[in-house]
Amino acid sequence: MLAPGPRAVAPGQPRPPSRWELALPLAIALVAITLAQGLFVLDPSLSPWGSDVALVGLQLALIGLVVLGLALERRPARDAGLVLREPTVVAVGFASLVVLLWLAVQLDPGFFLGFGRTPLVSPFAFGYLLLLAPLMAFAQVLLFVGYLFRALSRVLAFPTALLISAGAFGGFSTNLPAVLSLGGAGAVDLVLRSGVESFVLGMVLAVYAYKARWGILGPVTFASAYFALATLLPWGVTYPNWEYAFATELTGLAILLVVIGLALREPRQQARQYLGEEFGPRRLRFRARTREPEALRGPLGSAAVVGVVVITLGYGLPTVLGVSQPILAIATGSMTPTLPRGELVVIHHVAPQAIKVGTIIAFHVSCLPAPTVHRVIKIVSGGPNWVFQTKGDANHAQDPCTVPYADVIGALLVAAPYAGFLILDPLFAGAVIALLAVVALVGREERG
């Protein structure tokens, strides 16, 4: 009996991807990230002219990597988005509108917080940066979106491919050697300001290319203006601190994701339309889906996870830790550098005899307006009426009143950098929640 031969692929059907088609794009992206990190290491030792030449060389190397990948896979250039699928005026025009929207979101806080002038660059530097922005946009969008994201989307689920390609874009733009050398809060600060913003920008560019039927003209146009404006604008908003600027950037990019998702129609929807399938009202589509048990598993599972988290934080955590208020956010810099502003601290119950000089405790006394997290510097009196003197590490003087044990909430258990801004800054929390919601909707839209 003859063994069955390989299953034939019907004419017009896509060929099943091989492992090579997954490993090669990831390897090329890793090489690109390594080259960028090498430039970060060498840059301090280079002259300004040498640094400029090296930066241009890096962009040309990215283009060369894409050419190499396409050649090894024997794919045409159009598979990396190098094809005009819509009129140039339409692609550039929509990208220009997206740029104007992003600029409006970025500058709008200036009407409330004020504008500040930025140092003007020399005419030579201005021209150099103006020409460098399109090269950077083309090289990075071509590799991380046109080539990597498109290749991964053939093998992996859409949300997975989106997150990997955006993560590679963020890793490429982040000075990882500096992150390793800084450590602690400085490393987290750099990752948030550079890596996270680049990660979200990578998602915007990837969704833009996907919605534009895998053409990269629009994303490249937007990225060119994005890079140029971020460098060459003669004025900017005078944010009171970094988290306002970070939240504004996240909010602006999340808005762009929504606008791009609503204004452009992805290839899957277009194919359905051309095949004559009617979508119908959303409520009817929802009813049709709810008749299938499989369709309910995802939403019900997500709701169950959210419910468990809420119940755990609201009821389980206070019970386990033995305090009524186990989670606090550091609102001031009084404990810098041990607990800088924005730190999220978890408090647990502590017996009075376990509190020693040097213990960090949370308490609420009448002389201070809110719950405070400071260090014990002296035990004023022992049992049975324990009283402690506290002081912030960054304060010059001790706290104005002593702390009886009855006013002690608990002792410090663990701290998470920057997570406290989700409590302290509603704008920051709203930006993060909006971004997560948009990412979830993008993935759900593709799966649906």
C-alpha positions as a Markdown table, in Angstrom:
| # | Residue | x | y | z |
|---|---|---|---|---|
| 1 | Met | 0.0 | 0.0 | 0.0 |
| 2 | Leu | 1.4 | 3.3 | -1.0 |
| 3 | Ala | 1.9 | 6.1 | 1.6 |
| 4 | Pro | -0.3 | 9.2 | 1.0 |
| 5 | Gly | 1.6 | 12.0 | -0.7 |
| 6 | Pro | 1.7 | 15.6 | 0.6 |
| 7 | Arg | -1.7 | 17.3 | 0.7 |
| 8 | Ala | -2.2 | 19.4 | -2.3 |
| 9 | Val | -2.9 | 23.1 | -1.9 |
| 10 | Ala | -5.9 | 24.4 | -3.8 |
| 11 | Pro | -5.2 | 27.1 | -6.4 |
| 12 | Gly | -5.3 | 30.6 | -4.9 |
| 13 | Gln | -4.9 | 29.3 | -1.3 |
| 14 | Pro | -2.0 | 30.5 | 0.7 |
| 15 | Arg | 0.9 | 28.0 | 1.3 |
| 16 | Pro | 1.2 | 26.8 | 4.9 |
| 17 | Pro | 4.2 | 28.7 | 6.5 |
| 18 | Ser | 7.3 | 26.9 | 7.5 |
| 19 | Arg | 9.5 | 27.3 | 10.6 |
| 20 | Trp | 12.0 | 29.1 | 8.4 |
| 21 | Glu | 9.5 | 31.9 | 7.8 |
| 22 | Leu | 9.2 | 32.5 | 11.5 |
| 23 | Ala | 12.8 | 32.0 | 12.5 |
| 24 | Leu | 14.4 | 34.2 | 9.8 |
| 25 | Pro | 12.4 | 37.4 | 10.5 |
| 26 | Leu | 13.0 | 37.1 | 14.2 |
| 27 | Ala | 16.7 | 36.6 | 13.6 |
| 28 | Ile | 16.9 | 39.6 | 11.4 |
| 29 | Ala | 15.1 | 41.7 | 13.9 |
| 30 | Leu | 17.5 | 40.5 | 16.6 |
| 31 | Val | 20.4 | 41.5 | 14.5 |
| 32 | Ala | 18.9 | 45.0 | 14.0 |
| 33 | Ile | 18.4 | 45.4 | 17.7 |
| 34 | Thr | 22.0 | 44.3 | 18.4 |
| 35 | Leu | 23.3 | 46.8 | 15.9 |
| 36 | Ala | 21.3 | 49.6 | 17.6 |
| 37 | Gln | 22.7 | 48.6 | 21.0 |
| 38 | Gly | 26.2 | 48.7 | 19.6 |
| 39 | Leu | 25.7 | 52.2 | 18.4 |
| 40 | Phe | 24.4 | 53.2 | 21.8 |
| 41 | Val | 27.6 | 51.8 | 23.3 |
| 42 | Leu | 29.9 | 53.5 | 20.8 |
| 43 | Asp | 28.1 | 56.8 | 20.5 |
| 44 | Pro | 29.7 | 58.5 | 23.6 |
| 45 | Ser | 33.2 | 57.9 | 22.2 |
| 46 | Leu | 32.3 | 59.2 | 18.7 |
| 47 | Ser | 32.6 | 62.8 | 17.5 |
| 48 | Pro | 29.4 | 64.6 | 16.5 |
| 49 | Trp | 30.2 | 64.0 | 12.8 |
| 50 | Gly | 31.1 | 60.3 | 13.4 |
| 51 | Ser | 27.9 | 59.8 | 15.4 |
| 52 | Asp | 25.8 | 61.3 | 12.5 |
| 53 | Val | 27.5 | 59.0 | 10.0 |
| 54 | Ala | 27.0 | 56.0 | 12.2 |
| 55 | Leu | 23.3 | 56.8 | 12.6 |
| 56 | Val | 22.9 | 57.0 | 8.8 |
| 57 | Gly | 24.9 | 53.7 | 8.4 |
| 58 | Leu | 22.5 | 52.0 | 10.9 |
| 59 | Gln | 19.5 | 52.9 | 8.9 |
| 60 | Leu | 21.1 | 51.7 | 5.7 |
| 61 | Ala | 22.0 | 48.5 | 7.5 |
| 62 | Leu | 18.3 | 48.0 | 8.4 |
| 63 | Ile | 17.3 | 48.3 | 4.7 |
| 64 | Gly | 20.1 | 45.8 | 3.8 |
| 65 | Leu | 18.7 | 43.3 | 6.3 |
| 66 | Val | 15.3 | 43.5 | 4.8 |
| 67 | Val | 16.7 | 43.0 | 1.3 |
| 68 | Leu | 18.6 | 40.0 | 2.6 |
| 69 | Gly | 15.6 | 38.5 | 4.3 |
| 70 | Leu | 13.4 | 38.9 | 1.2 |
| 71 | Ala | 16.2 | 37.3 | -0.9 |
| 72 | Leu | 16.6 | 34.3 | 1.4 |
| 73 | Glu | 12.8 | 33.7 | 1.5 |
| 74 | Arg | 12.5 | 34.4 | -2.2 |
| 75 | Arg | 9.7 | 36.9 | -1.7 |
| 76 | Pro | 9.0 | 40.0 | -3.8 |
| 77 | Ala | 9.5 | 43.5 | -2.4 |
| 78 | Arg | 5.8 | 44.0 | -2.3 |
| 79 | Asp | 5.6 | 41.5 | 0.6 |
| 80 | Ala | 7.4 | 44.1 | 2.7 |
| 81 | Gly | 4.9 | 46.8 | 1.8 |
| 82 | Leu | 6.8 | 48.3 | -1.1 |
| 83 | Val | 3.8 | 48.6 | -3.3 |
| 84 | Leu | 1.4 | 51.4 | -3.9 |
| 85 | Arg | -2.1 | 50.0 | -3.1 |
| 86 | Glu | -3.8 | 53.4 | -3.1 |
| 87 | Pro | -3.3 | 56.7 | -4.8 |
| 88 | Thr | -0.3 | 58.6 | -3.4 |
| 89 | Val | -2.4 | 61.7 | -2.7 |
| 90 | Val | -4.8 | 59.6 | -0.6 |
| 91 | Ala | -2.1 | 57.8 | 1.4 |
| 92 | Val | 0.0 | 61.0 | 2.1 |
| 93 | Gly | -3.2 | 63.0 | 2.7 |
| 94 | Phe | -4.5 | 60.7 | 5.4 |
| 95 | Ala | -1.1 | 60.4 | 7.0 |
| 96 | Ser | -0.9 | 64.2 | 7.1 |
| 97 | Leu | -4.2 | 64.3 | 8.9 |
| 98 | Val | -3.0 | 61.7 | 11.4 |
| 99 | Val | 0.1 | 63.8 | 12.0 |
| 100 | Leu | -2.0 | 67.0 | 12.6 |
| 101 | Leu | -4.2 | 65.1 | 15.0 |
| 102 | Trp | -1.2 | 63.8 | 17.0 |
| 103 | Leu | 0.3 | 67.3 | 17.0 |
| 104 | Ala | -2.9 | 68.8 | 18.3 |
| 105 | Val | -3.1 | 66.2 | 21.1 |
| 106 | Gln | 0.5 | 66.8 | 22.1 |
| 107 | Leu | 0.2 | 70.6 | 22.2 |
| 108 | Asp | -3.3 | 71.0 | 23.6 |
| 109 | Pro | -2.1 | 70.7 | 27.3 |
| 110 | Gly | 0.1 | 73.8 | 26.6 |
| 111 | Phe | -3.0 | 76.0 | 26.7 |
| 112 | Phe | -3.4 | 75.0 | 30.3 |
| 113 | Leu | 0.1 | 74.3 | 31.4 |
| 114 | Gly | 1.9 | 76.8 | 29.2 |
| 115 | Phe | 4.3 | 76.6 | 26.3 |
| 116 | Gly | 8.1 | 76.7 | 26.5 |
| 117 | Arg | 10.7 | 77.4 | 23.9 |
| 118 | Thr | 13.3 | 74.8 | 23.0 |
| 119 | Pro | 16.8 | 75.5 | 21.9 |
| 120 | Leu | 17.1 | 76.1 | 18.1 |
| 121 | Val | 19.4 | 73.9 | 16.2 |
| 122 | Ser | 22.0 | 75.2 | 13.7 |
| 123 | Pro | 20.9 | 75.5 | 10.0 |
| 124 | Phe | 23.2 | 72.6 | 9.1 |
| 125 | Ala | 21.8 | 70.4 | 11.9 |
| 126 | Phe | 18.2 | 71.4 | 11.0 |
| 127 | Gly | 18.7 | 70.3 | 7.4 |
| 128 | Tyr | 20.5 | 67.1 | 8.4 |
| 129 | Leu | 17.7 | 66.1 | 10.8 |
| 130 | Leu | 15.0 | 67.1 | 8.3 |
| 131 | Leu | 16.6 | 64.7 | 5.8 |
| 132 | Leu | 17.4 | 62.0 | 8.4 |
| 133 | Ala | 13.8 | 61.7 | 9.6 |
| 134 | Pro | 12.4 | 60.2 | 6.3 |
| 135 | Leu | 15.4 | 57.8 | 6.1 |
| 136 | Met | 14.9 | 56.6 | 9.7 |
| 137 | Ala | 11.1 | 56.3 | 9.1 |
| 138 | Phe | 11.6 | 54.3 | 5.9 |
| 139 | Ala | 14.2 | 51.9 | 7.3 |
| 140 | Gln | 12.5 | 51.2 | 10.7 |
| 141 | Val | 9.0 | 50.9 | 9.3 |
| 142 | Leu | 10.3 | 48.7 | 6.4 |
| 143 | Leu | 12.0 | 46.3 | 8.8 |
| 144 | Phe | 9.8 | 46.1 | 11.9 |
| 145 | Val | 6.4 | 46.6 | 10.2 |
| 146 | Gly | 6.6 | 45.8 | 6.5 |
| 147 | Tyr | 8.9 | 42.8 | 6.9 |
| 148 | Leu | 8.7 | 41.5 | 10.5 |
| 149 | Phe | 5.1 | 42.2 | 11.3 |
| 150 | Arg | 3.9 | 41.0 | 7.9 |
| 151 | Ala | 6.0 | 37.8 | 8.2 |
| 152 | Leu | 4.8 | 37.0 | 11.7 |
| 153 | Ser | 1.2 | 37.6 | 10.9 |
| 154 | Arg | 1.4 | 34.7 | 8.4 |
| 155 | Val | 2.5 | 32.3 | 11.1 |
| 156 | Leu | 1.0 | 33.7 | 14.4 |
| 157 | Ala | -2.2 | 35.1 | 15.6 |
| 158 | Phe | -2.7 | 38.8 | 14.8 |
| 159 | Pro | -2.4 | 40.1 | 18.4 |
| 160 | Thr | 0.8 | 38.0 | 19.0 |
| 161 | Ala | 2.4 | 39.2 | 15.8 |
| 162 | Leu | 1.5 | 42.8 | 16.7 |
| 163 | Leu | 3.0 | 42.6 | 20.2 |
| 164 | Ile | 6.2 | 40.9 | 19.1 |
| 165 | Ser | 6.8 | 43.4 | 16.2 |
| 166 | Ala | 6.0 | 46.4 | 18.4 |
| 167 | Gly | 8.2 | 44.9 | 21.2 |
| 168 | Ala | 11.1 | 44.6 | 18.7 |
| 169 | Phe | 10.6 | 48.2 | 17.7 |
| 170 | Gly | 10.6 | 49.3 | 21.3 |
| 171 | Gly | 13.8 | 47.3 | 22.0 |
| 172 | Phe | 15.5 | 48.8 | 19.0 |
| 173 | Ser | 14.8 | 52.3 | 20.2 |
| 174 | Thr | 15.7 | 51.8 | 23.9 |
| 175 | Asn | 19.3 | 52.2 | 25.1 |
| 176 | Leu | 19.5 | 48.8 | 26.8 |
| 177 | Pro | 23.1 | 49.2 | 28.0 |
| 178 | Ala | 22.1 | 52.4 | 29.8 |
| 179 | Val | 19.1 | 50.6 | 31.4 |
| 180 | Leu | 21.5 | 47.9 | 32.7 |
| 181 | Ser | 24.0 | 50.4 | 34.1 |
| 182 | Leu | 21.4 | 52.7 | 35.7 |
| 183 | Gly | 19.5 | 50.1 | 37.6 |
| 184 | Gly | 16.5 | 50.7 | 39.9 |
| 185 | Ala | 14.3 | 53.8 | 39.4 |
| 186 | Gly | 16.6 | 55.3 | 36.8 |
| 187 | Ala | 16.3 | 52.1 | 34.6 |
| 188 | Val | 12.5 | 52.1 | 35.0 |
| 189 | Asp | 12.3 | 55.8 | 34.1 |
| 190 | Leu | 14.3 | 55.2 | 30.9 |
| 191 | Val | 12.3 | 52.2 | 29.9 |
| 192 | Leu | 9.0 | 54.1 | 30.4 |
| 193 | Arg | 10.1 | 57.2 | 28.6 |
| 194 | Ser | 11.9 | 55.4 | 25.7 |
| 195 | Gly | 10.9 | 51.8 | 25.4 |
| 196 | Val | 7.2 | 52.0 | 26.2 |
| 197 | Glu | 6.6 | 55.0 | 24.0 |
| 198 | Ser | 8.4 | 53.3 | 21.1 |
| 199 | Phe | 6.5 | 50.1 | 21.8 |
| 200 | Val | 3.2 | 51.9 | 21.5 |
| 201 | Leu | 4.4 | 53.8 | 18.4 |
| 202 | Gly | 5.3 | 50.4 | 16.9 |
| 203 | Met | 1.7 | 49.2 | 17.4 |
| 204 | Val | 0.3 | 52.3 | 15.8 |
| 205 | Leu | 2.6 | 51.9 | 12.7 |
| 206 | Ala | 1.8 | 48.2 | 12.5 |
| 207 | Val | -2.0 | 48.6 | 12.7 |
| 208 | Tyr | -1.7 | 51.5 | 10.2 |
| 209 | Ala | 0.1 | 49.2 | 7.7 |
| 210 | Tyr | -2.4 | 46.4 | 8.2 |
| 211 | Lys | -5.4 | 48.7 | 7.8 |
| 212 | Ala | -3.8 | 50.2 | 4.7 |
| 213 | Arg | -3.7 | 46.7 | 3.0 |
| 214 | Trp | 0.0 | 46.2 | 3.9 |
| 215 | Gly | 1.2 | 49.3 | 2.2 |
| 216 | Ile | 3.9 | 51.3 | 4.2 |
| 217 | Leu | 3.6 | 54.6 | 2.4 |
| 218 | Gly | 1.2 | 56.0 | 4.9 |
| 219 | Pro | 3.0 | 54.7 | 8.0 |
| 220 | Val | 6.4 | 56.0 | 6.6 |
| 221 | Thr | 4.9 | 59.4 | 6.0 |
| 222 | Phe | 3.5 | 59.6 | 9.5 |
| 223 | Ala | 6.7 | 58.3 | 11.1 |
| 224 | Ser | 8.8 | 60.8 | 9.1 |
| 225 | Ala | 6.8 | 63.7 | 10.4 |
| 226 | Tyr | 6.7 | 62.2 | 13.9 |
| 227 | Phe | 10.5 | 62.0 | 14.1 |
| 228 | Ala | 11.0 | 65.4 | 12.5 |
| 229 | Leu | 8.5 | 67.2 | 14.8 |
| 230 | Ala | 9.7 | 65.6 | 17.9 |
| 231 | Thr | 13.2 | 67.0 | 17.1 |
| 232 | Leu | 12.7 | 70.2 | 15.3 |
| 233 | Leu | 9.7 | 71.9 | 16.9 |
| 234 | Pro | 10.8 | 75.3 | 18.3 |
| 235 | Trp | 8.4 | 75.1 | 21.3 |
| 236 | Gly | 6.9 | 72.5 | 23.6 |
| 237 | Val | 4.6 | 72.1 | 26.5 |
| 238 | Thr | 6.0 | 72.9 | 30.0 |
| 239 | Tyr | 4.9 | 69.8 | 31.8 |
| 240 | Pro | 5.2 | 69.9 | 35.6 |
| 241 | Asn | 6.7 | 66.4 | 35.7 |
| 242 | Trp | 7.6 | 63.5 | 33.4 |
| 243 | Glu | 4.4 | 61.5 | 34.1 |
| 244 | Tyr | 2.2 | 64.3 | 32.5 |
| 245 | Ala | 4.3 | 64.2 | 29.4 |
| 246 | Phe | 4.3 | 60.4 | 29.3 |
| 247 | Ala | 0.5 | 60.2 | 29.9 |
| 248 | Thr | -0.1 | 62.8 | 27.1 |
| 249 | Glu | 2.0 | 60.8 | 24.7 |
| 250 | Leu | 0.2 | 57.5 | 25.5 |
| 251 | Thr | -3.1 | 59.2 | 25.2 |
| 252 | Gly | -2.2 | 60.7 | 21.8 |
| 253 | Leu | -1.0 | 57.4 | 20.4 |
| 254 | Ala | -4.1 | 55.6 | 21.7 |
| 255 | Ile | -6.3 | 58.1 | 20.0 |
| 256 | Leu | -4.4 | 57.5 | 16.7 |
| 257 | Leu | -5.0 | 53.8 | 17.1 |
| 258 | Val | -8.7 | 54.4 | 17.4 |
| 259 | Val | -8.8 | 56.8 | 14.5 |
| 260 | Ile | -6.8 | 54.6 | 12.2 |
| 261 | Gly | -8.9 | 51.6 | 13.1 |
| 262 | Leu | -12.2 | 53.5 | 12.3 |
| 263 | Ala | -11.0 | 55.3 | 9.2 |
| 264 | Leu | -9.4 | 52.4 | 7.4 |
| 265 | Arg | -10.8 | 49.0 | 6.6 |
| 266 | Glu | -8.5 | 46.0 | 6.9 |
| 267 | Pro | -8.2 | 43.4 | 4.1 |
| 268 | Arg | -10.3 | 40.9 | 5.9 |
| 269 | Gln | -13.4 | 43.1 | 5.9 |
| 270 | Gln | -12.8 | 44.1 | 2.3 |
| 271 | Ala | -12.6 | 40.4 | 1.3 |
| 272 | Arg | -15.9 | 39.7 | 3.1 |
| 273 | Gln | -17.5 | 42.7 | 1.3 |
| 274 | Tyr | -16.3 | 41.5 | -2.1 |
| 275 | Leu | -17.5 | 38.0 | -1.4 |
| 276 | Gly | -21.0 | 39.4 | -0.7 |
| 277 | Glu | -21.2 | 38.7 | 3.0 |
| 278 | Glu | -23.3 | 41.2 | 4.9 |
| 279 | Phe | -22.3 | 42.1 | 8.4 |
| 280 | Gly | -25.7 | 43.3 | 9.8 |
| 281 | Pro | -26.2 | 45.4 | 12.9 |
| 282 | Arg | -23.8 | 44.8 | 15.8 |
| 283 | Arg | -26.6 | 43.7 | 18.1 |
| 284 | Leu | -27.7 | 41.0 | 15.7 |
| 285 | Arg | -24.1 | 39.9 | 15.3 |
| 286 | Phe | -23.7 | 39.7 | 19.0 |
| 287 | Arg | -26.9 | 37.6 | 19.3 |
| 288 | Ala | -25.7 | 35.3 | 16.6 |
| 289 | Arg | -22.4 | 34.8 | 18.4 |
| 290 | Thr | -24.0 | 34.2 | 21.8 |
| 291 | Arg | -25.8 | 31.1 | 20.4 |
| 292 | Glu | -22.4 | 29.5 | 20.0 |
| 293 | Pro | -20.9 | 28.3 | 23.3 |
| 294 | Glu | -17.4 | 28.6 | 21.9 |
| 295 | Ala | -17.9 | 32.3 | 21.3 |
| 296 | Leu | -18.7 | 33.0 | 24.9 |
| 297 | Arg | -15.7 | 31.4 | 26.4 |
| 298 | Gly | -13.3 | 34.3 | 25.7 |
| 299 | Pro | -15.6 | 37.1 | 27.1 |
| 300 | Leu | -16.7 | 35.0 | 30.1 |
| 301 | Gly | -13.1 | 34.0 | 30.8 |
| 302 | Ser | -11.9 | 37.6 | 30.7 |
| 303 | Ala | -14.8 | 38.7 | 33.0 |
| 304 | Ala | -14.0 | 35.9 | 35.4 |
| 305 | Val | -10.3 | 36.9 | 35.6 |
| 306 | Val | -11.2 | 40.6 | 36.2 |
| 307 | Gly | -13.7 | 39.5 | 38.9 |
| 308 | Val | -11.1 | 37.3 | 40.7 |
| 309 | Val | -8.6 | 40.2 | 40.6 |
| 310 | Val | -11.1 | 42.7 | 42.0 |
| 311 | Ile | -12.3 | 40.4 | 44.8 |
| 312 | Thr | -8.7 | 39.5 | 45.6 |
| 313 | Leu | -7.5 | 43.1 | 45.9 |
| 314 | Gly | -10.7 | 44.3 | 47.6 |
| 315 | Tyr | -11.2 | 41.5 | 50.2 |
| 316 | Gly | -8.5 | 38.8 | 50.0 |
| 317 | Leu | -5.5 | 41.1 | 50.3 |
| 318 | Pro | -6.6 | 42.9 | 53.4 |
| 319 | Thr | -7.5 | 39.6 | 55.1 |
| 320 | Val | -4.2 | 38.0 | 54.2 |
| 321 | Leu | -2.0 | 41.0 | 55.1 |
| 322 | Gly | -4.0 | 41.8 | 58.2 |
| 323 | Val | -4.5 | 45.5 | 57.5 |
| 324 | Ser | -7.5 | 47.4 | 56.2 |
| 325 | Gln | -5.5 | 49.6 | 53.8 |
| 326 | Pro | -2.8 | 47.3 | 52.3 |
| 327 | Ile | -1.9 | 49.4 | 49.2 |
| 328 | Leu | -0.7 | 53.0 | 49.3 |
| 329 | Ala | 0.9 | 55.3 | 46.7 |
| 330 | Ile | 3.9 | 57.5 | 47.7 |
| 331 | Ala | 2.6 | 61.1 | 46.9 |
| 332 | Thr | 5.7 | 63.1 | 47.8 |
| 333 | Gly | 9.4 | 62.9 | 47.7 |
| 334 | Ser | 9.9 | 62.8 | 51.5 |
| 335 | Met | 11.3 | 59.2 | 51.3 |
| 336 | Thr | 13.6 | 59.7 | 48.3 |
| 337 | Pro | 15.6 | 57.8 | 47.2 |
| 338 | Thr | 14.3 | 54.8 | 49.1 |
| 339 | Leu | 10.7 | 55.3 | 48.1 |
| 340 | Pro | 10.4 | 58.1 | 45.4 |
| 341 | Arg | 7.2 | 59.7 | 44.4 |
| 342 | Gly | 5.0 | 57.3 | 42.4 |
| 343 | Glu | 6.1 | 54.2 | 44.2 |
| 344 | Leu | 3.3 | 51.7 | 45.0 |
| 345 | Val | 3.8 | 50.1 | 48.4 |
| 346 | Val | 2.2 | 47.1 | 50.0 |
| 347 | Ile | 1.7 | 47.2 | 53.8 |
| 348 | His | 1.3 | 44.2 | 56.1 |
| 349 | His | 0.4 | 43.9 | 59.8 |
| 350 | Val | 3.3 | 44.3 | 62.3 |
| 351 | Ala | 3.4 | 43.7 | 66.0 |
| 352 | Pro | 4.6 | 46.7 | 68.1 |
| 353 | Gln | 7.6 | 44.8 | 69.4 |
| 354 | Ala | 8.7 | 44.0 | 65.8 |
| 355 | Ile | 9.0 | 47.7 | 65.0 |
| 356 | Lys | 12.7 | 48.6 | 65.3 |
| 357 | Val | 14.7 | 51.8 | 64.6 |
| 358 | Gly | 15.0 | 51.8 | 60.8 |
| 359 | Thr | 11.6 | 50.1 | 60.1 |
| 360 | Ile | 9.5 | 51.8 | 57.5 |
| 361 | Ile | 5.9 | 52.0 | 58.7 |
| 362 | Ala | 2.6 | 53.5 | 57.4 |
| 363 | Phe | 0.6 | 55.5 | 59.8 |
| 364 | His | -2.1 | 58.2 | 60.0 |
| 365 | Val | -1.8 | 60.7 | 62.7 |
| 366 | Ser | -3.7 | 64.0 | 63.4 |
| 367 | Cys | -0.8 | 66.3 | 62.6 |
| 368 | Leu | -0.4 | 65.0 | 59.0 |
| 369 | Pro | -3.2 | 65.3 | 56.5 |
| 370 | Ala | -3.0 | 61.8 | 54.9 |
| 371 | Pro | -1.6 | 58.3 | 55.5 |
| 372 | Thr | 2.2 | 58.6 | 55.6 |
| 373 | Val | 5.0 | 56.2 | 55.0 |
| 374 | His | 8.1 | 57.2 | 56.9 |
| 375 | Arg | 11.0 | 55.5 | 58.7 |
| 376 | Val | 11.2 | 55.0 | 62.5 |
| 377 | Ile | 14.1 | 56.9 | 63.9 |
| 378 | Lys | 13.4 | 56.4 | 67.6 |
| 379 | Ile | 11.3 | 54.3 | 70.0 |
| 380 | Val | 9.8 | 57.0 | 72.4 |
| 381 | Ser | 8.2 | 54.5 | 74.7 |
| 382 | Gly | 7.8 | 50.7 | 74.9 |
| 383 | Gly | 4.9 | 48.5 | 75.9 |
| 384 | Pro | 2.2 | 48.5 | 76.8 |
| 385 | Asn | 1.8 | 52.0 | 75.2 |
| 386 | Trp | 4.2 | 51.9 | 72.3 |
| 387 | Val | 5.1 | 55.3 | 70.7 |
| 388 | Phe | 7.5 | 56.0 | 67.8 |
| 389 | Gln | 9.2 | 59.0 | 66.3 |
| 390 | Thr | 9.4 | 59.0 | 62.5 |
| 391 | Lys | 11.1 | 60.9 | 59.8 |
| 392 | Gly | 11.2 | 60.9 | 56.0 |
| 393 | Asp | 14.6 | 60.0 | 54.5 |
| 394 | Ala | 14.7 | 63.2 | 52.5 |
| 395 | Asn | 13.4 | 65.5 | 55.2 |
| 396 | His | 15.7 | 67.6 | 57.3 |
| 397 | Ala | 13.5 | 67.4 | 60.4 |
| 398 | Gln | 11.6 | 64.7 | 62.1 |
| 399 | Asp | 7.8 | 64.5 | 61.8 |
| 400 | Pro | 6.0 | 67.1 | 63.9 |
| 401 | Cys | 4.3 | 64.6 | 66.2 |
| 402 | Thr | 5.0 | 61.1 | 67.5 |
| 403 | Val | 3.1 | 58.0 | 66.3 |
| 404 | Pro | 1.2 | 55.8 | 68.8 |
| 405 | Tyr | 1.0 | 52.2 | 67.9 |
| 406 | Ala | -2.8 | 52.6 | 67.6 |
| 407 | Asp | -2.2 | 54.9 | 64.6 |
| 408 | Val | 0.1 | 52.5 | 62.8 |
| 409 | Ile | -1.4 | 51.0 | 59.7 |
| 410 | Gly | 1.4 | 48.5 | 59.1 |
| 411 | Ala | 5.0 | 48.0 | 57.9 |
| 412 | Leu | 6.4 | 48.1 | 54.4 |
| 413 | Leu | 6.3 | 44.7 | 52.7 |
| 414 | Val | 7.2 | 45.4 | 49.0 |
| 415 | Ala | 7.3 | 48.4 | 46.7 |
| 416 | Ala | 6.7 | 48.7 | 42.9 |
| 417 | Pro | 8.3 | 51.6 | 41.1 |
| 418 | Tyr | 5.9 | 54.0 | 39.2 |
| 419 | Ala | 2.8 | 51.8 | 39.7 |
| 420 | Gly | 1.6 | 54.4 | 42.3 |
| 421 | Phe | 0.9 | 56.9 | 39.5 |
| 422 | Leu | -2.1 | 54.7 | 38.6 |
| 423 | Ile | -3.6 | 56.0 | 41.9 |
| 424 | Leu | -2.0 | 59.4 | 42.1 |
| 425 | Asp | -2.5 | 60.6 | 38.5 |
| 426 | Pro | -5.9 | 59.9 | 36.9 |
| 427 | Leu | -4.6 | 61.2 | 33.6 |
| 428 | Phe | -1.8 | 58.6 | 33.7 |
| 429 | Ala | -4.1 | 55.8 | 34.7 |
| 430 | Gly | -6.7 | 56.8 | 32.1 |
| 431 | Ala | -4.0 | 56.7 | 29.4 |
| 432 | Val | -2.8 | 53.3 | 30.4 |
| 433 | Ile | -6.3 | 51.9 | 30.6 |
| 434 | Ala | -7.3 | 53.4 | 27.3 |
| 435 | Leu | -4.2 | 51.9 | 25.6 |
| 436 | Leu | -4.9 | 48.4 | 27.0 |
| 437 | Ala | -8.5 | 48.7 | 25.9 |
| 438 | Val | -7.5 | 49.7 | 22.4 |
| 439 | Val | -5.0 | 46.8 | 22.1 |
| 440 | Ala | -7.6 | 44.3 | 23.3 |
| 441 | Leu | -10.2 | 45.7 | 20.8 |
| 442 | Val | -7.6 | 45.4 | 17.9 |
| 443 | Gly | -7.0 | 41.8 | 18.8 |
| 444 | Arg | -10.6 | 41.0 | 19.2 |
| 445 | Glu | -11.5 | 42.6 | 15.9 |
| 446 | Glu | -9.1 | 40.4 | 14.0 |
| 447 | Arg | -10.2 | 37.2 | 15.8 |
| 448 | Gly | -13.9 | 38.1 | 15.2 |
